[in-house]
Amino acid sequence: MNQFIHVSFEQLKGIHPSLKEQISQLYGLMYNANINDISFNSLSRLLEVFPIAVVKKGTSENDYFVVSGFRQFELLSACHAASKLDSSFDIDQLNMFKVILKKKQKKEELLQFALDDIAGGALLFSLGTKVSAQLEIIKSYLKPSILDDYPKYKQKRNV
């Protein structure tokens, strides 16, 4: 049975080794947002809405490999890397977060789960061809405090 647990960023040891080759081939995808478009506070909340899924690293009780939520993990890693370069970044809220601990699965099942995350996520969350127009509609319904958390919506050229 899968369960929710809280882990620290340091406990995530990267993408599961059996998935690395497949997942690395997809890192050329162009995403609409980068770490400058999402505040650390909002990324923390997004990790609650869309948690990263992990499995235990071998017999270790405290180390985990990522098996889905690759985009979230990518943004989280970028935030941690940025905080090491610039000590003014306050990423305390991104040090400990909820993940889904998956039960032990076969390599093929993990790959299917990972590919469902990538293929299904792209279909579920894509805004289609009129991205700017759709972002403008979303922006019109957002509170000013949310706009602060998602700077992308404040940029005229991107919305």
Secondary structure, DSSP 8 states (H G I E B T S, - for coil): --EEEEEEGGGEEEE-TTTHHHHHTTTT---S--TTSS-HHHHHHHHHHS-EEEEE-TT-SS-EEEEE-HHHHHHHHHHHHHHHH-TT---GGGSEEEEEE-----HHHHHHHHHHHHHHHHHHH---S-HHHHHHHHHHTS-HHHHHH-GGGG-TTT-
